[in-house]
Amino acid sequence: MTKLPQLVITIVAASALLLASCGQTAAPPAPPAAVPEGTKPVPEQKDDKLSLFWMIAIPESGPSLPGAGKDFIKKTIEDKFKVDLRLEYLPMGDMYTSKLNALLAGDNPPDMFQADGAKSYGYIREGAAADLTPYVTPLAMPNYFKWVTPDEVKRYQAGQTFRRAPVPFSKNYYGAYYVRKDWIDALNNKNPSLQLKVPTNYDEMIAVMKAFTFEDPDGNGKNDTYGYTSTGSGMAIPNDMPQWFKYGLTPGFYIDEGGRLIDSGTNTRTALVLDDIRAMMEMKIIDPDWFKNKAGENMSRVQQGKAGIFFSNVRDIAFDHSPNSVQKKTREMTGNENATFEAFHIAGNIPVTYAPIPGIPFMLGAKTTEAKARRTVEILDYLASPEGWLLTHIGKENVHYKRYGSKITLIPDAIQKEIGANGNFTEIWGSVFGYKVKDPAAIGLTIFDPRETEHDRSILRLFQTLKLYELGTNVAPPPGVDIGTYRKEMRALQAKTLFEDKDSANWPAYLDELLGKHKGRAIFDTYAQQITNALGRKVTFSAD
């Protein structure tokens, strides 16, 4: 029986102290009545050049900033706003949080930073974040408030203090599984009796995973491929495990047809999910390193041709033309120009998640001077404007795109030559003030990409078939209770059940412990009341 891996985390003392304090975060009570309208700021006289330091999250680990002289986005921002800008970036996750903690505890904290939504409460409690009231208003940031509404900002505030605001977020959902369609075709040609197809349900997905593991889909004569890969970062059962959908548990929490709030990891059916994951592991049809894989390592398995199915929330992760496409990188790394990924989902009529609400916040550092705060907010609002959005997401007008009124037509060759070949750095700059935002409809623009293929359009059509439920609001635990601490205990007990216990017989006792000792029932009862207030209909928590 596989044992739970020993996790050893070493963090600098200051960082560890701050992280520990974040674990005792109290979520404040009611949000303020409204976002202040503010006053239109007097244009700043930019006589003095300012040095700014920002830290942001990016969706994937692939992109990088180019060398000196090639980053025209950075130069444009620095010249336009008279700043020297230092930008640090990592995918959101444990490494990001550890680095941010160390920076905030040090002598040179970032002037602006993004944070994990749940952990942002800790930064506010510890005094690491400045009051946004003088800066983030509809008058001071008119472009920003085209992406988010005052109500969304209000509901996102941390109780009676306004120290975090949502980064503009995608109003679309792009989560899907992807399968090596060329492997399916190759195996069916070699052995028609397999009758494999792109999965539409759990059993079909398991059948494909078995074939990808045992039938030599790449034809190299070696037993070196697996059906599926994921990432647990050494601590979590991932939400993309297909067993969640098998048992009708939308990963995370959701509202069922009876008006019950269900948390998939805090439920009696969680035991069934864990038992089936154990069975899948015993079949050896999943990447054996899935639990310890960190963000990006699962994608490396796919690109190396070692795993045939993965999950992603990135819209163009398998597009034919995307510079960071896993399909493109798989072809490059394996030498197989026929490597093709097709999107699918096995949820059926089960909602895959809730309709998008604000996720990642941006915050100003408590030590940030007023001059740096105002300059930062001015730049951020520019990035939310049509000119700024196009610069950071696409490039230069008449070089990387043509503009015909509200229609933006891309120039793919120039984009690839100057951006894709230089680290695809628009993925980084585009994340400064728009996490995973690919559709600029909020500012009246429409993107036309001549590279888009029928394969790409088929992926977009799949997204449109996915069912979402309405949550209506961001939620927060009751005062004195930290959701991050709760989730840590929940994940530890799930991992104990999976790796140390022989089956899930102990899960009912673990569930009682989570609901009582670790405040799970208090948390989810509070969530249910907040959702009830937002939706105007009764929602109650249930763990059955």
Secondary structure as the mmCIF struct_conf table of DSSP 4:
data_model
#
loop_
_struct_conf.conf_type_id
_struct_conf.id
_struct_conf.beg_label_comp_id
_struct_conf.beg_label_asym_id
_struct_conf.beg_label_seq_id
_struct_conf.end_label_comp_id
_struct_conf.end_label_asym_id
_struct_conf.end_label_seq_id
HELX_LH_PP_P HELX_LH_PP_P1 THR A 2 LEU A 7
HELX_RH_AL_P HELX_RH_AL_P1 ALA A 13 CYS A 22
TURN_TY1_P TURN_TY1_P1 GLY A 23 GLN A 24
HELX_LH_PP_P HELX_LH_PP_P2 THR A 25 PRO A 28
BEND BEND1 PRO A 29 ALA A 30
HELX_LH_PP_P HELX_LH_PP_P3 PRO A 31 PRO A 32
BEND BEND2 ALA A 33 ALA A 34
HELX_LH_PP_P HELX_LH_PP_P4 LYS A 40 GLU A 44
BEND BEND3 ASP A 48 ASP A 48
STRN STRN1 LEU A 50 ILE A 58
BEND BEND4 PRO A 59 SER A 61
TURN_TY1_P TURN_TY1_P2 ALA A 68 LYS A 70
HELX_RH_AL_P HELX_RH_AL_P2 PHE A 72 PHE A 81
TURN_TY1_P TURN_TY1_P3 LYS A 82 LYS A 82
STRN STRN2 VAL A 83 PRO A 91
BEND BEND5 MET A 92 GLY A 93
HELX_RH_AL_P HELX_RH_AL_P3 ASP A 94 ALA A 105
BEND BEND6 GLY A 106 ASN A 108
BEND BEND7 ASP A 111 ASP A 111
STRN STRN3 MET A 112 GLN A 114
TURN_TY1_P TURN_TY1_P4 GLY A 117 LYS A 119
HELX_RH_AL_P HELX_RH_AL_P4 SER A 120 ARG A 125
TURN_TY1_P TURN_TY1_P5 GLU A 126 GLY A 127
STRN STRN4 ALA A 129 ALA A 129
TURN_TY1_P TURN_TY1_P6 THR A 133 TYR A 135
BEND BEND8 THR A 137 THR A 137
TURN_TY1_P TURN_TY1_P7 PRO A 138 ALA A 140
TURN_TY1_P TURN_TY1_P8 PRO A 142 ASN A 143
HELX_RH_AL_P HELX_RH_AL_P5 TYR A 144 TRP A 147
BEND BEND9 VAL A 148 VAL A 148
HELX_RH_AL_P HELX_RH_AL_P6 PRO A 150 TYR A 156
BEND BEND10 GLN A 157 GLN A 157
STRN STRN5 ALA A 158 ALA A 158
TURN_TY1_P TURN_TY1_P9 GLY A 159 GLN A 160
STRN STRN6 THR A 161 THR A 161
STRN STRN7 ALA A 165 PRO A 166
HELX_LH_PP_P HELX_LH_PP_P5 VAL A 167 PRO A 168
STRN STRN8 PHE A 169 PHE A 169
BEND BEND11 LYS A 171 ASN A 172
STRN STRN9 ALA A 176 ARG A 180
HELX_RH_AL_P HELX_RH_AL_P7 LYS A 181 LYS A 190
HELX_RH_3T_P HELX_RH_3T_P1 PRO A 192 LEU A 194
BEND BEND12 VAL A 198 VAL A 198
BEND BEND13 THR A 200 ASN A 201
HELX_RH_AL_P HELX_RH_AL_P8 TYR A 202 PHE A 214
BEND BEND14 GLU A 215 GLU A 215
TURN_TY1_P TURN_TY1_P10 PRO A 217 ASP A 218
BEND BEND15 ASN A 220 ASN A 223
STRN STRN10 TYR A 226 TYR A 226
BEND BEND16 GLY A 227 GLY A 227
STRN STRN11 TYR A 228 TYR A 228
TURN_TY1_P TURN_TY1_P11 SER A 233 MET A 235
TURN_TY1_P TURN_TY1_P12 ASN A 239 ASP A 240
TURN_TY1_P TURN_TY1_P13 PRO A 242 PRO A 242
HELX_RH_AL_P HELX_RH_AL_P9 GLN A 243 LYS A 246
TURN_TY1_P TURN_TY1_P14 TYR A 247 GLY A 248
BEND BEND17 PRO A 251 GLY A 252
STRN STRN12 PHE A 253 ILE A 255
TURN_TY1_P TURN_TY1_P15 GLU A 257 GLY A 258
BEND BEND18 GLY A 259 GLY A 259
STRN STRN13 ARG A 260 ASP A 263
TURN_TY1_P TURN_TY1_P16 SER A 264 GLY A 265
BEND BEND19 THR A 266 ASN A 267
TURN_TY1_P TURN_TY1_P17 THR A 268 ARG A 269
HELX_RH_AL_P HELX_RH_AL_P10 THR A 270 MET A 283
TURN_TY1_P TURN_TY1_P18 LYS A 284 LYS A 284
STRN STRN14 ILE A 286 ILE A 286
TURN_TY1_P TURN_TY1_P19 PRO A 288 LYS A 292
HELX_LH_PP_P HELX_LH_PP_P6 ASN A 293 LYS A 294
TURN_TY1_P TURN_TY1_P20 ALA A 295 GLY A 296
HELX_RH_AL_P HELX_RH_AL_P11 GLU A 297 GLN A 303
TURN_TY1_P TURN_TY1_P21 GLN A 304 GLY A 305
BEND BEND20 LYS A 306 LYS A 306
STRN STRN15 ALA A 307 ALA A 307
BEND BEND21 GLY A 308 GLY A 308
STRN STRN16 ILE A 309 SER A 312
TURN_TY1_P TURN_TY1_P22 ARG A 315 ALA A 318
BEND BEND22 ASP A 320 HIS A 321
TURN_TY1_P TURN_TY1_P23 PRO A 323 ASN A 324
HELX_RH_AL_P HELX_RH_AL_P12 VAL A 326 THR A 334
TURN_TY1_P TURN_TY1_P24 GLU A 337 ASN A 338
STRN STRN17 PHE A 341 PHE A 344
TURN_TY1_P TURN_TY1_P25 GLY A 348 ASN A 349
BEND BEND23 ILE A 350 ILE A 350
STRN STRN18 THR A 353 TYR A 354
HELX_LH_PP_P HELX_LH_PP_P7 ALA A 355 PRO A 356
BEND BEND24 ILE A 360 ILE A 360
STRN STRN19 PRO A 361 LEU A 364
STRN STRN20 GLY A 365 GLY A 365
TURN_TY1_P TURN_TY1_P26 ALA A 366 LYS A 367
HELX_RH_AL_P HELX_RH_AL_P13 GLU A 370 LEU A 383
TURN_TY1_P TURN_TY1_P27 ALA A 384 ALA A 384
BEND BEND25 SER A 385 SER A 385
HELX_RH_AL_P HELX_RH_AL_P14 PRO A 386 HIS A 393
TURN_TY1_P TURN_TY1_P28 ILE A 394 ILE A 394
STRN STRN21 GLU A 397 GLU A 397
TURN_TY1_P TURN_TY1_P29 ASN A 398 HIS A 400
STRN STRN22 TYR A 401 TYR A 404
TURN_TY1_P TURN_TY1_P30 GLY A 405 SER A 406
STRN STRN23 LYS A 407 LEU A 410
HELX_RH_AL_P HELX_RH_AL_P15 PRO A 412 GLU A 418
TURN_TY1_P TURN_TY1_P31 ILE A 419 ILE A 419
HELX_RH_3T_P HELX_RH_3T_P2 GLY A 420 ASN A 422
TURN_TY1_P TURN_TY1_P32 GLY A 423 GLY A 423
TURN_TY1_P TURN_TY1_P33 PHE A 425 PHE A 425
HELX_RH_AL_P HELX_RH_AL_P16 THR A 426 TRP A 429
TURN_TY1_P TURN_TY1_P34 GLY A 430 PHE A 433
STRN STRN24 TYR A 435 TYR A 435
TURN_TY1_P TURN_TY1_P35 LYS A 436 LYS A 436
HELX_RH_3T_P HELX_RH_3T_P3 PRO A 440 ILE A 443
TURN_TY1_P TURN_TY1_P36 GLY A 444 GLY A 444
STRN STRN25 THR A 446 PHE A 448
TURN_TY1_P TURN_TY1_P37 PRO A 450 ARG A 451
HELX_RH_AL_P HELX_RH_AL_P17 GLU A 454 THR A 465
STRN STRN26 LEU A 468 TYR A 469
BEND BEND26 THR A 473 THR A 473
HELX_LH_PP_P HELX_LH_PP_P8 PRO A 477 PRO A 478
TURN_TY1_P TURN_TY1_P38 PRO A 479 GLY A 480
HELX_RH_AL_P HELX_RH_AL_P18 ILE A 483 PHE A 499
TURN_TY1_P TURN_TY1_P39 GLU A 500 GLU A 500
BEND BEND27 ASP A 501 SER A 504
TURN_TY1_P TURN_TY1_P40 ALA A 505 ASN A 506
HELX_RH_AL_P HELX_RH_AL_P19 TRP A 507 LEU A 515
TURN_TY1_P TURN_TY1_P41 GLY A 516 HIS A 518
HELX_RH_AL_P HELX_RH_AL_P20 GLY A 520 LEU A 535
TURN_TY1_P TURN_TY1_P42 GLY A 536 GLY A 536
BEND BEND28 ARG A 537 ARG A 537
STRN STRN27 THR A 540 PHE A 541
#
